Amino acid sequence: MMYVSSLKLTNFRNFEHAEFTFDQAKTAIWADNARGKSNVLEALYFLALAKSGRGARDRDVLRWGANYFVIDAQIEREDRSFPIRIAYDPLVGKKQASLAETSLPRLSDLIGAFNAVLFSPEDVDLVLREPAQRRRILDILVSQSNASYLADLEGYQRVLAQRNRLLKDRRSALLSHPEQVEPWNEQLSNLGARIISRRLEALNDIQHLLSEYYRAIAPTPEKMKASYRSPISMETRDQGREILFEALTTRLPQEVELRYTLTGPHRDNLIFTLDDKSVHQFASQGQLKTVLLSWKLAEATFLEQQTGWRPVLLMDDVFSELDPNRAKAVLNLIPDFGQVVVTSARDPDLDFGAHGFRLLKL
C-alpha cells in the first residue's frame, strides 16, 4: 500500500502556510465553497506528475503576491517512507523536484515514485467533449505506469514542434525538395508507432474495468465502451511505423498549405460510447460524470495491476449532481481502493463518518 501521511503547502493557491495529515485509508475534506478544498487535491496530484491536474500553469497556482511556492509531502509505503518536495521560483523560471531528499535532474524522474488518480467535476465537460483532453487522460494513464512512454511522448512533441516550424518557415523549399523533411518524418513515425502501440495496449487492458465500474455505478443497462480512433491501422509496431512514414510523406503538400502536421498520435481520438452512441455528443450530464468516474476508477485499478502499488484516489466534489443511488454505489466501491481523499461541501445528506472517513475541516 502507498499513501500520503502529511502535506505542507507554502504559497500554493490560497494557502500561505498550511499543514495537513491524512488517514491512510479514507479522508473527507469538508468545508464551505471557496475555502481551498480542490486546491489541496491539486497539490497532492502535483506529487505524481509534477504539474497541475487542472491544466493550470505554474504561475497560476502561485499565491497572489508570493515569489515562490513549495509542496512538501511524506509518502508511506510498505517497503519504505520518503519525502517528496516540489518547488517553483518564477524568477528562475522552472520547478525543482526532490525525492527522498535527493534533487532530481529532470521532473520526469519523479514519475512513478508516487501514483495518484484525480477526479475533478470541472473536467467532465472539458475532458469528455474535447479530443485533446481525451488523449491527455489516456497519456496520463500510460505515463504513470511506463516511464519509457513518457520519454517517447516528450520526444514526439519536440520533433512535432520542429516539423511544424519547418512547414511554416520553409514552405516553398519543402514543396520542391520534400526530402528535407524526411529526418523528421523518420523520427515521428518511430516515436508515433510506439506511442500508438502502448495506447492500444493500455486501452485493451482497461476496457473490461470500464464496463464493470460503469455497471456498478449506473442503475441503467447501458453498455460503456472506449475506442481508439486513428487513420493508422496497425497490427504490429513495425507496420505502424511504415504506415505513419508513408502518410507523412504523401500528405506533405496539404500540410505545407495548412502549416501543421496532419497525421500521428497527436491527431488520434479516444471515443467513449454508451450503447454505441458517442458520449460527447449525446450523453446527459449525469451520464458524462459517470463515464469519467468509471474511467478514473478503472485507471486506479490499472495502475495497481501495472505497478504493484495502489495509487491514491483523489475525488473532488464527486457526489455533486449524482443521484442518491449513484452516490451510494460510489461509497460502496471506495473500500476496494487504497488511500482515498474526497472533498465535499457541507452536505447534510452525506454522513462520511458513518462510512469510515476521517473528517478534515477547512
LUMZAVO-538613 format. One record per atom (N, C-alpha, C): x negated, y, z negated. Coordinates in steps of 0.02 Angstrom, whole numbers, plus 50000, padded with zeros to 5 digits. Layout:
N
XYZ/...
This chain:
362
499584994050000/500005000050000/499565006250000/499805011650032/499465018050034/499955023450014/499735028149971/500175033549953/499785039649931/500125045449931/499835051649907/500025052449834/499525053249791/499675054149720/499735061449701/499345065749735/499375072949718/499215077149780/499475083249779/499375087949834/499275094849804/498775098349830/498635105249808/498605109649870/498985115049869/499025119649926/498755126449906/498365129349950/498115136149941/498255140150005/498665145149999/498835149650055/499145145950114/499545140950099/499885137150151/500625139050152/500845141650209/501545143950217/501725148750160/502245147150122/502465151850069/502105150650003/501645145850000/501305144249938/500625147549933/500545151949884/499875154749871/499435149649836/499695146949781/499375141449746/499925136849721/499885130449737/500405125849714/500105118849709/500335115149659/500115108249649/500725103749638/500695097849668/501245093049665/500975086149651/501365082149615/501205075049607/501815071149632/501675065049657/502195061149689/502225054149660/502825051449656/502925044449638/502645040149693/502355034549676/502065030349728/502595026849771/503215027049749/503755024049789/504205029249820/504595032849778/505105037249805/505125043949768/505055049449805/505105056049777/505605060149818/506045063649784/506525068149817/506365075249797/506195079449847/506075086549835/506745090049842/506965092949787/507655095349781/507635102849766/507925106849810/507905114149799/508395117549846/508535123849830/508935127949875/508545129149940/508885131649990/508555133150053/508045138750045/507545138750089/507025143950091/506555143850031/506515138149997/506055137649941/505405134149960/505375131250020/504745128150042/504745120550043/505345117450040/505375110050041/505035107250104/505225109950162/504955107550225/504205108750230/503975114150198/503265115850201/502825110750165/503105107850111/502735102650075/502645096550121/503165094550156/503105088850201/502635090350259/502665096550284/502205098550338/501485097850315/501345099950254/500665099350227/500455092050220/500905087850197/500745080650191/500595077650260/500965079850310/500855077050378/500195079450407/499965085350386/499305087750407/498765082750390/498855079050336/498345074350314/498255068650363/498765067250403/498735061750451/498445063950518/498655069650543/498465071850611/498045078150612/497935081250555/497545087450550/497875093150589/498525092750598/498895098150630/499625097650610/499985102950624/500675103350604/501125098450642/501545094950605/502025090650637/502605094450667/502635100950653/503165105250680/502925109050742/502315107550765/502055110750825/501805117750814/501725119750752/501505126650737/500755127250746/500545133250767/499835134750770/499555135550699/498905134650691/498605135250626/498725142150596/498695147250637/498815154050612/499525154850585/499985150950613/500685151650592/500825148650524/500415143950502/500515140950436/500115144450382/499695149150402/499305153150354/499775158050318/499745158150252/500175162650214/500045169850235/500575173750240/500525180650263/500045184550219/499535187750252/499055191750216/498445188050192/498445181350196/497875177350174/497375176550230/496755175050213/496235174250264/495975167050270/496315162250237/496135155250245/496685151050213/496725144650232/497145140050194/496765133550181/496955130150128/496645123850110/497195118950088/497155112850112/497585107350091/497135102050059/497255100649995/496885095449960/497365090049938/497185083749947/497615078249926/497195072449901/497495068549857/497185062449834/497585056549860/497245052149896/497555046349927/497375040049888/497875035949874/497775029649838/497915023849885/497435019149886/497535013049924/497355007149879/497575001249898/497424995449857/496674994249851/496294996149904/495574994749903/495165000549877/495435006749879/495045012449856/495485018649849/495195023649815/495525030149808/495055035349837/495335040249875/494895045149906/495275051649918/494905057349918/495215063749933/495175065450007/495655069450030/495635072350096/495705079950088/495295083650124/495345090950123/495365093550195/495815098150208/495845101550273/495845109050259/495375112550288/495295119750277/495275123350343/495575129350343/495595133350405/495415140550389/494945143250428/494735150150422/494805153350491/495285157850501/495385160750568/494785164850592/494375167450547/493785171150568/493275166550601/493225160450575/492795155450606/493135152550668/493805152350665/494195150050722/494285142650728/494185139050673/494275131850677/494445128950609/494695122750610/494825119050549/494235114550534/494165112850471/493665108050449/494005102850405/493875096550419/494165091150379/493615087350344/493765085250283/493295080950247/493675074950220/493355069350219/493635063050197/493175060050144/493435058650085/493035056050030/492435060550018/492555067150021/492065072350008/491495072550058/491605069550117/491115069750171/491415073650229/491075078850251/491325082950306/491325078950371/491865079450408/491925075650471/491695079950530/491295077250575/491075081250633/491635083150680/492155078950684/492725080350728/493365079250688/493865083350702/494515082450669/494805075650686/494685073250747/494965066750768/494695060950726/494125062050692/493845056750649/494285055450588/494745060050574/495195059150518/495765054350534/495925053650599/496495049650620/496395042350599/496895039750567/496875032750545/496695031850472/496385036950441/496215036350370/496845036450328/497335040350349/497975040950314/498515041550367/499005037250364/499545037350414/500195039750383/500555043850421/501195046450398/501675046950456/502305046550442/502835047350492/503305052750467/503435057750508/503835063450488/504485063850528/505035063950492/505685065450523/505885072450504/506045076550555/506245083450543/506875084850583/507395087550553/508025088650589/507945093750646/507465098350639/507365103250692/507085100050754/506825093850748/506555090250805/507085086650846/507685085950819/508195081850852/508325084250923/508505090550930/508625093250997/507975093951037/507455096551004/506825097851038/506525091451067/506485086251025/506155080051047/506575076251097/507215075551083/507615071051125/507855074351189/507835080951193/508055084251254/507485086651299/506865086551274/506295089051313/505815083351329/505675082051393/505215076551412/504535077051379/504245083051376/503575083851346/503575081751273/504115083251237/504155081451167/504275073951158/504625070851205/504705063551200/504045060051213/503655062651261/502985059851272/502555060751209/502645066451176/502235067951117/502365062951061/502995061151048/503125056450993/502845049551009/502825047851073/502525041451093/501765041751084/501465047351103/500735048251095/500535048151021/500935051250978/500785051250906/500815044050880/501315040350901/501385033350880/500755029350896/500525029850959/499955025750981/499305028350950/499235035050944/498615037950919/498455035750848/498955035350805/498825033550735/498635026250728/498775022250778/498605015150774/498015013250818/497775017950858/497255016350907/496805022450919/496215022550888/495775028350893/495535029550964/495425024251002/495175025051070/495715028251115/496355027051098/496885030251136/496855037751129/496755040151069/496715047351058/496125050251096/495555046851098/494975049251136/495145049551210/495485044451236/495685044451307/496175050151321/496635051251276/497135056551285/496805063351287/496355064651241/496005071051240/495565071851302/495235066451323/494835066751383/495255068051445/495835064851449/496285065851505/496515073051509/496685075951452/496925082851451/496385087751473/495755086351454/495205090651476/495105090251551/495095084151578/494995083351651/495585086251689/496195085351664/496785088051696/496745095651700/496525098851647/496465106151647/495945108451698/495395104651704/494875106451753/495145105551825/495505100051836/495775098951904/496285104251922/496715106051875/497205111251889/496875117951904/496325119251871/495955125451884/495675125351955/495445119551977/495205118952046/495775120252096/496355117452081/496935118352125/497125125752132/497015129652080/497175136752082/496635140852115/496005139252099/495455143652119/495145141852186/495235135652209/494885133552271/495385130352319/495945133552328/496485130652368/496265129352440/495995134252473/495805133452544/495255128352552/494775128552507/494205123852512/494435116652503/494915115552459/495145108652446/495535105852505/495905110152540/496275107752598/495815105552654/495265109252664/494795107552717/494275102352695/494145102052630/493665097152604/493955093652542/494445089352553/494785086052496/494325081652454/493755079652482/493295075452444/493015078952382/493065085652381/492805089452324/493175087852259/493795085652266/494185084252205/494155076952184/493805072752223/493785065552208/493495063852139/492965067252116/492715065552049/493245066351994/493665071452000/494195072551952/494755067351961/494895065552025/495385060252037/495165053652006/494525052252011/494255046051983/494335045851907/494155051351875/494205051651802/494935051351779/495375055051813/496075055051793/496395048151803/496215044751857/496525038251869/496265033051818/495625033351800/495365028751749/495695029951681/495685036151659/495975037751594/496735036851594/497055039051649/497775038651653/498035031551651/497695027051685/497905020051685/497865017051615/497345018751578/497275016151510/497825019051465/497975025451473/498495028651432/499175025451445/499345024651509/499995021751527/500045014551501/499505010751508/499505003851485/499635003351411/499305007551371/499395007351299/500095009851279/500345014851314/501025017151300/501525011451311/501455007951367/501915002451383/501864996851331/501254995251309/501164990051258/501514991951193/501414998251172/501715000551109/502475000651114/502725002951171/503455003251180/503754996251181/503404991551210/503644984651211/503674981851140/503164983551099/503144981051030/503674984150985/503854990351000/504314994050956/505054993150977/505164990351036/505834990151065/506344986751019/506174980850995/506664977150953/506774980650887/506264984250862/506344987850799/506844993650808/506794997150864/507265002550878/507985000050877/508104994450910/508784991750913/509034989750844/508594986550805/508784984250738/508964990150693/508554995350693/508685000950648/509295004950670/509395005550736/509995009150758/510625005350736/510614998750744/511194994750723/511304995250647/510754995750609/510814996050537/511115002650513/510995008050551/511215014650530/511895016450560/511995015050624/512605017150659/513165012150648/513765014550634/514335010050622/514675007950687/514355009050743/514655007550809/514255002050844/514534998850894/514194993350927/513734995450985/513575001950990/513155004251045/512465000851043/512194999751102/511524996751107/511025002151126/510515003051084/510005008051096/509395004951131/509115008651177/508525006251213/508075012151230/507425010951233/506945015951254/506575013251315/506545017351369/506235015151431/505705020151453/505175017551482/504635021851507/504735022851582/504785029051603/504895030651673/504275033751704/504025030651757/503425033151791/503455031051864/503205035351909/503155033251979/502635027951990/502225026851938/501695021851942/501955015251915/502015010351958/502215003651937/501594999251934/501414997251873/500784993551865/500884987151825/500594981851851/500604975551814/499944974551776/499414977451801/498764977151767/498474984251766/497994985151720/497674991751714/497294993551778/496954988551808/496584989851870/497054991951926/497624988651929/498124990451980/498364997651969/498484999351907/498705006151891/498195011351911/497565009851900/497035014551918/497025015751994/497105010452032/497095011152105/497705015052129/498295013752100/498905017252121/498855024652103/498605026152043/498525033152023/498045036852069/497495033652085/496995036952128/497295038352197/497655033552224/497975034552289/498485040152287/498885040452234/499395045652228/499075052552222/498535053152183/498185059552176/497895061852243/497675057052283/497375058652348/497905060752398/498445057052403/498945058352455/499375064452439/499445066252375/499865071952357/499475078552350/498835078252370/498425084252362/498695090452398/498915089952461/499185096052494/499765099152455/500215095052430/500785097652391/500545100752326/500045097652295/499775100152232/499415106852242/499065107452297/498725113752312/499245119352320/499805117752352/500335122652361/500635124752294/500755119852251/501065121152186/500565123252132/499925121652143/499375123552099/499365119652033/499635113652032/499565109351974/499635102051994/499395097551951/499375090351965/500055087151954/500295083452003/500975080852003/501025073751977/500485070051975/500515062951959/500075061351900/500335057251855/499935055051798/500375054451736/500085051951681/500485051051620/500755057551591/500465063251610/500725069651586/501395071451618/501595067751670/502225068951704/502735063251693/502525058151657/502975052451645/503495054151593/503965049651584/504535051251541/504705045351497/504935046851436/505205041951390/505955043351385/506365038451403/507085039451405/507415034951353/507825038051311/508235034351263/508945033651291/509225027751285/509905026651310/510325023151257/510985024451259/511475020951220/511975017951269/512005011351270/512415007851320/512255010351390/511605010951404/511345012851470/511495020051490/511755024151444/511865031251458/511325035351425/511055040151462/510495044251438/510695048151375/510305047351322/510455050751259/510395058251266/509875060651301/509765067951304/510285071451347/510675067651385/511205070651425/511905069851395/512025064151362/512715062551343/512835061651268/512315061051227/512425059351157/512675065251116/513065063751065/513295068851017/512715070450970/512815075550929/512285077450881/512155071950831/512685068650809/512595063150762/512215057250793/512365055850857/512015050450892/511275052250902/511155058650920/510465060850930/510055059950866/510345061950811/509985061450747/509855054150730/510345049850742/510255042750727/509725039650771/509695041650834/509185039150880/508485041050856/508395047450840/507735049650817/507545046350751/508025045750707/507895042450643/507705035150653/508035031850699/507865024850715/507155024350742/506965029150784/506275029350811/505775030050753/505905034550707/505435035750652/505365029650607/505915026350592/505875020350551/505505014750588/505625014250653/505275009250693/504525010950697/504385017450702/503685019750704/503315017650640/503645018650583/503335016850519/503195009350516/503665005350538/503564998050537/503024995950586/503014999050645/502494997650696/501804999150668/501725004950635/501065006750609/500835001950555/501304999550514/501114994650464/500874988150497/501224986050549/501024979950585/500344980650618/500194986650644/499574987750680/498974988850635/499084992250578/498524994250536/498454990250471/499004986950451/498994983450387/499174987750328/499284994250340/499474998850286/500145001950301/500565002250250/501205005750259/501095013250261/501315016650313/501245023950314/501715027250265/501555033350246/502005037250204/502565039950249/503185038950227/503765041050266/504015047650238/503995052850280/504195059650261/504845061350295/505375062650257/506035063450286/506325070150263/506325074950309/506535081750293/507285082550306/507655084050253/508375085350259/508725080050301/508555073850288/508785068450331/509535067150325/509835069050269/510535067250257/511035072550283/510785078350303/511255083350329/511535080850396/512175082050406/512525080150468/512595072650478/512405068750426/512535061550430/513175060250391/513625056250420/514225054550383/514035049950325/514485049150276/514315045350216/514075038250230/514365034950280/514155028050295/513435027750320/513255032550364/512565032650390/512075034550335/512255039450293/511825041350238/511705035450191/512225031750176/512155025950132/511705020650165/511785019750230/511365014850266/510625016750262/510475023150269/509785025450265/509505024250195/509895025950144/509675024850075/509555017350061/509945013150092/509855005950083/509235003350119/509025006750172/508435004650210/507785006950178/507795012450142/507185015550116/506765010750073/507055006450031/506635001849992/506194997250033/506344996450098/505944992050141/505284995250161/505185001650144/504585005250165/504125006450105/503565009750117/503095011250064/503305017650029/502835022250020/503005028649988/503475032550034/504005035250005/504485039250042/504575045850005/504515051350042/504625058050014/505175061250055/505735062950024/506295065950058/506425072950030/506725077150069/506935083750045/507695084250052/507985088350009/508705089450013/508875095949977/509375099450005/509665105049968/510065102149910/510275106349865/510635103949806/511325101449826/511365094949839/511985091849863/512275087349808/512835089149780/513115085149725/513325078149747/513405077049812/513615070449836/513035065449840/512405067949834/511825063649838/511515062849769/511575057049741/511295055649675/510645051849684/510095055649693/509445052449707/509205048349647/509345050749587/509135047149528/509415040149526/510035039349547/510355032749547/510025027949597/509675030849646/509335026649696/508575026049682/508375027849622/507685026649602/507185031949623/507435037849644/506975043149664/506755047249603/506125049149603/505895054149555/506045061049585/506385065349547/506575071849571/506015076849560/505845080449614/505355085849612/505725092249630/505845096549581/506235102549593/505785108649606/505925112149659/505545118249675/505905124349647/
